[in-house]
Amino acid sequence: MIRVMVVGALGKMGRATCGAVAGADDMELAAAVDPALAGRPEGASGARRDHASLAEALEAGGVDVAVDFTTPAAVFDNIVACLDHGVHCVVGTTGLGAEQLEEIGRRAAAGDANCFLAPNFAIGAVLMMQAARAAARYLPDCEIVELHHDRKLDAPSGTSLRTAELVAEAREKEGKPPSPEGHAARGFVHRGIPIHSVRLPGLVAHQEVIFGGSGQTLSIRHDSISRESFMPGVLLAVRRVAGLDGMVVGLEKLL
């Protein structure tokens, strides 16, 4: 049995993860961590142990893998603490900077625990990104529209940034120069690709990659209607993270 700790257990993604882990035959929901668990009756999360702080949970031990769905402000320190305690990390929280990712990679490579990060755990979203990379070889002019719920703190989304990276790499291989940057109405421009972010109640996670060519357009879209769409990917990562080497980014690496 893989002993799993969910960090951010009372958030929407955290609750969905707790339910998925509890329902998996090869996993145990060993611990739940969330500041909102302070003062609540033991077992409020459905885990074997509830903790209001990650430090308290790591001190108690008894976990193999930590799944983090917290906030951009907290996730880096959470990962470092888990790696330092020899606990593998599966991270769905986005918003980490390049220097933070480099530091996580160094710690994971030097220690006994691995770290897996994915901007999106939905299988369909991974296929959308791979299709966009393929299309960029032939229709290199591209813009991205990403739409998420109004509680999402980071913008652009990690999925859109990862998509832009894949498209930009394909564009560069074809010798396509980046689009002009700096136009205020064109959204956030990453690697020469404009990204437009929408945050509204009623949304979950949606992205459309729009390509334009001579006399034609191509739209590749993925919609997560509910958070259940992310759970197969999360469970796959929990099962595979112990066998990885250091830090790995992107669910496509596990498919």
C-alpha positions as YAML, in Angstrom:
chain: A
units: angstrom
residues:
- id: 1
  name: MET
  ca: [0.00, 0.00, 0.00]
- id: 2
  name: ILE
  ca: [1.24, 3.47, -0.89]
- id: 3
  name: ARG
  ca: [0.77, 5.74, 2.11]
- id: 4
  name: VAL
  ca: [-0.41, 9.10, 0.77]
- id: 5
  name: MET
  ca: [-0.59, 12.51, 2.42]
- id: 6
  name: VAL
  ca: [-2.75, 15.19, 0.79]
- id: 7
  name: VAL
  ca: [-1.60, 18.76, 1.44]
- id: 8
  name: GLY
  ca: [-4.38, 21.28, 0.96]
- id: 9
  name: ALA
  ca: [-6.87, 18.56, 1.79]
- id: 10
  name: LEU
  ca: [-9.93, 20.77, 2.29]
- id: 11
  name: GLY
  ca: [-9.64, 22.67, -0.99]
- id: 12
  name: LYS
  ca: [-11.69, 21.52, -3.96]
- id: 13
  name: MET
  ca: [-8.80, 19.65, -5.57]
- id: 14
  name: GLY
  ca: [-7.67, 18.38, -2.18]
- id: 15
  name: ARG
  ca: [-11.09, 16.92, -1.39]
- id: 16
  name: ALA
  ca: [-11.26, 15.24, -4.78]
- id: 17
  name: THR
  ca: [-7.78, 13.80, -4.26]
- id: 18
  name: CYS
  ca: [-8.64, 12.49, -0.80]
- id: 19
  name: GLY
  ca: [-11.66, 10.70, -2.26]
- id: 20
  name: ALA
  ca: [-9.68, 9.22, -5.14]
- id: 21
  name: VAL
  ca: [-6.85, 7.99, -2.91]
- id: 22
  name: ALA
  ca: [-9.29, 6.50, -0.39]
- id: 23
  name: GLY
  ca: [-11.00, 4.63, -3.21]
- id: 24
  name: ALA
  ca: [-7.78, 3.19, -4.71]
- id: 25
  name: ASP
  ca: [-7.06, -0.44, -3.84]
- id: 26
  name: ASP
  ca: [-3.30, 0.09, -3.64]
- id: 27
  name: MET
  ca: [-3.27, 3.31, -1.59]
- id: 28
  name: GLU
  ca: [-3.99, 4.45, 1.95]
- id: 29
  name: LEU
  ca: [-5.05, 8.00, 2.78]
- id: 30
  name: ALA
  ca: [-2.54, 8.17, 5.61]
- id: 31
  name: ALA
  ca: [-2.65, 11.89, 6.39]
- id: 32
  name: ALA
  ca: [-4.43, 15.10, 5.46]
- id: 33
  name: VAL
  ca: [-2.92, 18.56, 5.93]
- id: 34
  name: ASP
  ca: [-4.85, 21.83, 5.89]
- id: 35
  name: PRO
  ca: [-4.83, 24.85, 8.23]
- id: 36
  name: ALA
  ca: [-8.63, 24.65, 8.26]
- id: 37
  name: LEU
  ca: [-8.38, 21.28, 10.05]
- id: 38
  name: ALA
  ca: [-7.33, 23.05, 13.24]
- id: 39
  name: GLY
  ca: [-10.00, 22.50, 15.88]
- id: 40
  name: ARG
  ca: [-12.01, 20.06, 13.76]
- id: 41
  name: PRO
  ca: [-12.82, 16.56, 15.03]
- id: 42
  name: GLU
  ca: [-10.25, 13.90, 14.14]
- id: 43
  name: GLY
  ca: [-11.16, 12.21, 10.88]
- id: 44
  name: ALA
  ca: [-12.88, 15.24, 9.40]
- id: 45
  name: SER
  ca: [-10.94, 14.76, 6.17]
- id: 46
  name: GLY
  ca: [-11.43, 11.00, 5.99]
- id: 47
  name: ALA
  ca: [-7.70, 10.38, 6.47]
- id: 48
  name: ARG
  ca: [-6.15, 8.21, 9.14]
- id: 49
  name: ARG
  ca: [-4.57, 11.37, 10.62]
- id: 50
  name: ASP
  ca: [-5.47, 15.05, 10.30]
- id: 51
  name: HIS
  ca: [-2.92, 17.83, 10.71]
- id: 52
  name: ALA
  ca: [-3.23, 21.60, 10.63]
- id: 53
  name: SER
  ca: [0.41, 22.02, 9.58]
- id: 54
  name: LEU
  ca: [2.77, 20.19, 7.23]
- id: 55
  name: ALA
  ca: [5.59, 20.30, 9.79]
- id: 56
  name: GLU
  ca: [3.42, 18.43, 12.26]
- id: 57
  name: ALA
  ca: [2.47, 15.82, 9.66]
- id: 58
  name: LEU
  ca: [6.07, 15.24, 8.57]
- id: 59
  name: GLU
  ca: [7.16, 14.90, 12.19]
- id: 60
  name: ALA
  ca: [4.53, 12.19, 12.70]
- id: 61
  name: GLY
  ca: [5.90, 10.31, 9.68]
- id: 62
  name: GLY
  ca: [4.28, 7.26, 8.15]
- id: 63
  name: VAL
  ca: [3.81, 8.62, 4.60]
- id: 64
  name: ASP
  ca: [5.45, 7.71, 1.30]
- id: 65
  name: VAL
  ca: [4.03, 10.31, -1.10]
- id: 66
  name: ALA
  ca: [2.71, 13.84, -0.57]
- id: 67
  name: VAL
  ca: [0.22, 15.28, -3.05]
- id: 68
  name: ASP
  ca: [0.19, 19.08, -3.02]
- id: 69
  name: PHE
  ca: [-2.76, 21.16, -4.16]
- id: 70
  name: THR
  ca: [-2.19, 24.34, -2.15]
- id: 71
  name: THR
  ca: [-1.22, 27.85, -3.33]
- id: 72
  name: PRO
  ca: [1.65, 29.36, -5.32]
- id: 73
  name: ALA
  ca: [2.84, 31.11, -2.14]
- id: 74
  name: ALA
  ca: [3.08, 27.87, -0.14]
- id: 75
  name: VAL
  ca: [4.02, 25.15, -2.61]
- id: 76
  name: PHE
  ca: [7.79, 25.70, -2.80]
- id: 77
  name: ASP
  ca: [8.33, 25.49, 0.95]
- id: 78
  name: ASN
  ca: [6.03, 22.46, 1.08]
- id: 79
  name: ILE
  ca: [8.05, 20.62, -1.56]
- id: 80
  name: VAL
  ca: [11.37, 21.42, 0.11]
- id: 81
  name: ALA
  ca: [10.09, 20.22, 3.49]
- id: 82
  name: CYS
  ca: [8.80, 16.94, 2.04]
- id: 83
  name: LEU
  ca: [11.98, 16.24, 0.08]
- id: 84
  name: ASP
  ca: [14.09, 16.96, 3.15]
- id: 85
  name: HIS
  ca: [12.06, 14.33, 5.03]
- id: 86
  name: GLY
  ca: [12.45, 11.74, 2.26]
- id: 87
  name: VAL
  ca: [8.82, 11.99, 1.11]
- id: 88
  name: HIS
  ca: [8.14, 11.84, -2.63]
- id: 89
  name: CYS
  ca: [6.10, 14.73, -4.02]
- id: 90
  name: VAL
  ca: [3.31, 14.87, -6.59]
- id: 91
  name: VAL
  ca: [2.55, 18.52, -7.26]
- id: 92
  name: GLY
  ca: [-0.42, 20.02, -9.08]
- id: 93
  name: THR
  ca: [-0.01, 23.53, -7.67]
- id: 94
  name: THR
  ca: [1.25, 25.90, -10.36]
- id: 95
  name: GLY
  ca: [3.02, 29.27, -10.11]
- id: 96
  name: LEU
  ca: [6.58, 28.10, -9.34]
- id: 97
  name: GLY
  ca: [9.33, 30.28, -10.80]
- id: 98
  name: ALA
  ca: [12.34, 29.10, -12.81]
- id: 99
  name: GLU
  ca: [14.76, 29.51, -9.89]
- id: 100
  name: GLN
  ca: [12.44, 27.58, -7.59]
- id: 101
  name: LEU
  ca: [12.19, 24.74, -10.10]
- id: 102
  name: GLU
  ca: [15.97, 24.63, -10.39]
- id: 103
  name: GLU
  ca: [16.31, 24.40, -6.61]
- id: 104
  name: ILE
  ca: [13.70, 21.63, -6.42]
- id: 105
  name: GLY
  ca: [15.54, 19.76, -9.16]
- id: 106
  name: ARG
  ca: [18.83, 20.02, -7.27]
- id: 107
  name: ARG
  ca: [17.31, 18.78, -4.02]
- id: 108
  name: ALA
  ca: [15.48, 15.92, -5.69]
- id: 109
  name: ALA
  ca: [18.62, 14.83, -7.53]
- id: 110
  name: ALA
  ca: [20.73, 14.93, -4.37]
- id: 111
  name: GLY
  ca: [18.26, 13.30, -1.98]
- id: 112
  name: ASP
  ca: [16.29, 10.10, -1.58]
- id: 113
  name: ALA
  ca: [12.89, 11.47, -2.68]
- id: 114
  name: ASN
  ca: [11.63, 12.42, -6.15]
- id: 115
  name: CYS
  ca: [9.33, 15.22, -7.24]
- id: 116
  name: PHE
  ca: [6.78, 15.03, -10.04]
- id: 117
  name: LEU
  ca: [5.07, 18.22, -11.20]
- id: 118
  name: ALA
  ca: [2.29, 18.62, -13.76]
- id: 119
  name: PRO
  ca: [0.51, 21.80, -14.83]
- id: 120
  name: ASN
  ca: [-2.52, 19.65, -15.63]
- id: 121
  name: PHE
  ca: [-3.40, 16.08, -14.62]
- id: 122
  name: ALA
  ca: [-6.23, 15.58, -17.13]
- id: 123
  name: ILE
  ca: [-5.31, 13.08, -19.84]
- id: 124
  name: GLY
  ca: [-7.27, 15.12, -22.40]
- id: 125
  name: ALA
  ca: [-5.27, 18.24, -21.55]
- id: 126
  name: VAL
  ca: [-2.02, 16.37, -22.20]
- id: 127
  name: LEU
  ca: [-3.37, 15.24, -25.58]
- id: 128
  name: MET
  ca: [-4.41, 18.83, -26.34]
- id: 129
  name: MET
  ca: [-0.86, 20.05, -25.66]
- id: 130
  name: GLN
  ca: [0.67, 17.31, -27.78]
- id: 131
  name: ALA
  ca: [-1.72, 18.09, -30.65]
- id: 132
  name: ALA
  ca: [-0.83, 21.77, -30.40]
- id: 133
  name: ARG
  ca: [2.87, 20.96, -30.64]
- id: 134
  name: ALA
  ca: [2.23, 18.88, -33.76]
- id: 135
  name: ALA
  ca: [0.07, 21.58, -35.37]
- id: 136
  name: ALA
  ca: [2.68, 24.27, -34.72]
- id: 137
  name: ARG
  ca: [4.98, 22.66, -37.30]
- id: 138
  name: TYR
  ca: [2.49, 23.51, -40.03]
- id: 139
  name: LEU
  ca: [0.52, 26.48, -38.66]
- id: 140
  name: PRO
  ca: [3.03, 28.35, -36.52]
- id: 141
  name: ASP
  ca: [0.90, 31.47, -35.87]
- id: 142
  name: CYS
  ca: [-0.85, 30.80, -32.58]
- id: 143
  name: GLU
  ca: [-2.66, 32.33, -29.61]
- id: 144
  name: ILE
  ca: [-3.97, 30.66, -26.45]
- id: 145
  name: VAL
  ca: [-7.14, 31.36, -24.49]
- id: 146
  name: GLU
  ca: [-7.33, 29.75, -21.04]
- id: 147
  name: LEU
  ca: [-10.37, 29.93, -18.79]
- id: 148
  name: HIS
  ca: [-10.50, 28.91, -15.12]
- id: 149
  name: HIS
  ca: [-12.62, 29.34, -12.00]
- id: 150
  name: ASP
  ca: [-12.41, 32.65, -10.19]
- id: 151
  name: ARG
  ca: [-10.49, 31.15, -7.23]
- id: 152
  name: LYS
  ca: [-7.43, 30.27, -9.32]
- id: 153
  name: LEU
  ca: [-4.64, 32.53, -8.08]
- id: 154
  name: ASP
  ca: [-2.09, 32.40, -10.89]
- id: 155
  name: ALA
  ca: [-2.53, 33.74, -14.41]
- id: 156
  name: PRO
  ca: [-1.58, 32.67, -17.00]
- id: 157
  name: SER
  ca: [-2.22, 29.08, -16.01]
- id: 158
  name: GLY
  ca: [0.56, 26.53, -15.84]
- id: 159
  name: THR
  ca: [-1.12, 24.58, -18.64]
- id: 160
  name: SER
  ca: [-1.09, 27.56, -20.99]
- id: 161
  name: LEU
  ca: [2.56, 28.32, -20.23]
- id: 162
  name: ARG
  ca: [3.52, 24.71, -20.85]
- id: 163
  name: THR
  ca: [1.53, 24.72, -24.11]
- id: 164
  name: ALA
  ca: [3.29, 27.90, -25.20]
- id: 165
  name: GLU
  ca: [6.66, 26.27, -24.49]
- id: 166
  name: LEU
  ca: [5.80, 23.26, -26.66]
- id: 167
  name: VAL
  ca: [4.45, 25.42, -29.50]
- id: 168
  name: ALA
  ca: [7.44, 27.78, -29.32]
- id: 169
  name: GLU
  ca: [9.87, 24.87, -29.58]
- id: 170
  name: ALA
  ca: [8.08, 23.61, -32.69]
- id: 171
  name: ARG
  ca: [8.00, 27.13, -34.19]
- id: 172
  name: GLU
  ca: [11.72, 27.57, -33.64]
- id: 173
  name: LYS
  ca: [12.49, 24.26, -35.34]
- id: 174
  name: GLU
  ca: [10.57, 25.52, -38.38]
- id: 175
  name: GLY
  ca: [12.49, 28.81, -38.33]
- id: 176
  name: LYS
  ca: [9.42, 30.88, -37.44]
- id: 177
  name: PRO
  ca: [10.33, 34.11, -35.61]
- id: 178
  name: PRO
  ca: [8.38, 34.93, -32.43]
- id: 179
  name: SER
  ca: [5.35, 37.19, -32.58]
- id: 180
  name: PRO
  ca: [5.87, 40.84, -31.60]
- id: 181
  name: GLU
  ca: [5.73, 41.40, -27.86]
- id: 182
  name: GLY
  ca: [4.48, 44.33, -25.81]
- id: 183
  name: HIS
  ca: [1.05, 45.05, -27.29]
- id: 184
  name: ALA
  ca: [-1.15, 45.77, -24.26]
- id: 185
  name: ALA
  ca: [-4.30, 44.21, -25.74]
- id: 186
  name: ARG
  ca: [-2.66, 40.92, -26.71]
- id: 187
  name: GLY
  ca: [-2.56, 39.36, -23.25]
- id: 188
  name: PHE
  ca: [0.53, 37.93, -21.56]
- id: 189
  name: VAL
  ca: [3.12, 36.99, -24.19]
- id: 190
  name: HIS
  ca: [5.25, 33.93, -23.42]
- id: 191
  name: ARG
  ca: [7.92, 32.77, -25.88]
- id: 192
  name: GLY
  ca: [6.27, 34.93, -28.52]
- id: 193
  name: ILE
  ca: [2.80, 33.46, -28.02]
- id: 194
  name: PRO
  ca: [-0.03, 35.60, -26.58]
- id: 195
  name: ILE
  ca: [-2.02, 34.00, -23.74]
- id: 196
  name: HIS
  ca: [-5.42, 35.36, -22.71]
- id: 197
  name: SER
  ca: [-6.63, 34.47, -19.21]
- id: 198
  name: VAL
  ca: [-10.27, 34.41, -18.10]
- id: 199
  name: ARG
  ca: [-11.31, 33.94, -14.44]
- id: 200
  name: LEU
  ca: [-15.04, 33.48, -13.81]
- id: 201
  name: PRO
  ca: [-17.28, 31.56, -11.42]
- id: 202
  name: GLY
  ca: [-18.88, 28.53, -13.05]
- id: 203
  name: LEU
  ca: [-15.70, 27.50, -14.87]
- id: 204
  name: VAL
  ca: [-13.38, 24.64, -13.89]
- id: 205
  name: ALA
  ca: [-10.43, 24.41, -16.34]
- id: 206
  name: HIS
  ca: [-10.60, 25.09, -20.07]
- id: 207
  name: GLN
  ca: [-8.11, 25.93, -22.79]
- id: 208
  name: GLU
  ca: [-8.28, 26.64, -26.50]
- id: 209
  name: VAL
  ca: [-5.21, 26.84, -28.73]
- id: 210
  name: ILE
  ca: [-6.02, 28.75, -31.94]
- id: 211
  name: PHE
  ca: [-3.79, 28.55, -35.01]
- id: 212
  name: GLY
  ca: [-4.13, 30.77, -38.05]
- id: 213
  name: GLY
  ca: [-2.89, 30.22, -41.58]
- id: 214
  name: SER
  ca: [-3.60, 31.47, -45.06]
- id: 215
  name: GLY
  ca: [-7.40, 31.33, -45.43]
- id: 216
  name: GLN
  ca: [-7.90, 28.98, -42.45]
- id: 217
  name: THR
  ca: [-7.86, 28.55, -38.69]
- id: 218
  name: LEU
  ca: [-7.50, 25.51, -36.46]
- id: 219
  name: SER
  ca: [-8.80, 25.36, -32.87]
- id: 220
  name: ILE
  ca: [-7.75, 22.68, -30.38]
- id: 221
  name: ARG
  ca: [-9.76, 22.82, -27.16]
- id: 222
  name: HIS
  ca: [-9.96, 20.87, -23.92]
- id: 223
  name: ASP
  ca: [-12.58, 21.27, -21.19]
- id: 224
  name: SER
  ca: [-12.49, 19.83, -17.69]
- id: 225
  name: ILE
  ca: [-16.14, 19.81, -16.66]
- id: 226
  name: SER
  ca: [-15.40, 18.48, -13.16]
- id: 227
  name: ARG
  ca: [-12.35, 17.84, -11.01]
- id: 228
  name: GLU
  ca: [-12.85, 14.10, -11.45]
- id: 229
  name: SER
  ca: [-11.06, 14.55, -14.79]
- id: 230
  name: PHE
  ca: [-7.76, 15.11, -12.96]
- id: 231
  name: MET
  ca: [-7.90, 12.09, -10.65]
- id: 232
  name: PRO
  ca: [-6.66, 9.30, -13.00]
- id: 233
  name: GLY
  ca: [-3.56, 11.39, -13.70]
- id: 234
  name: VAL
  ca: [-3.00, 12.13, -10.00]
- id: 235
  name: LEU
  ca: [-3.23, 8.45, -9.08]
- id: 236
  name: LEU
  ca: [-0.92, 7.50, -11.94]
- id: 237
  name: ALA
  ca: [1.68, 9.99, -10.65]
- id: 238
  name: VAL
  ca: [1.36, 8.70, -7.07]
- id: 239
  name: ARG
  ca: [2.02, 5.16, -8.32]
- id: 240
  name: ARG
  ca: [4.99, 6.16, -10.48]
- id: 241
  name: VAL
  ca: [6.82, 8.90, -8.54]
- id: 242
  name: ALA
  ca: [8.96, 6.53, -6.43]
- id: 243
  name: GLY
  ca: [10.45, 5.05, -9.60]
- id: 244
  name: LEU
  ca: [11.40, 8.38, -11.19]
- id: 245
  name: ASP
  ca: [14.84, 9.97, -11.17]
- id: 246
  name: GLY
  ca: [14.90, 13.32, -9.36]
- id: 247
  name: MET
  ca: [12.46, 15.91, -10.70]
- id: 248
  name: VAL
  ca: [10.14, 15.22, -13.65]
- id: 249
  name: VAL
  ca: [7.70, 17.75, -15.17]
- id: 250
  name: GLY
  ca: [4.69, 16.88, -17.32]
- id: 251
  name: LEU
  ca: [2.17, 14.06, -17.26]
- id: 252
  name: GLU
  ca: [3.14, 13.10, -20.81]
- id: 253
  name: LYS
  ca: [6.38, 11.70, -19.33]
- id: 254
  name: LEU
  ca: [4.32, 9.03, -17.53]
- id: 255
  name: LEU
  ca: [2.00, 8.05, -20.39]
...
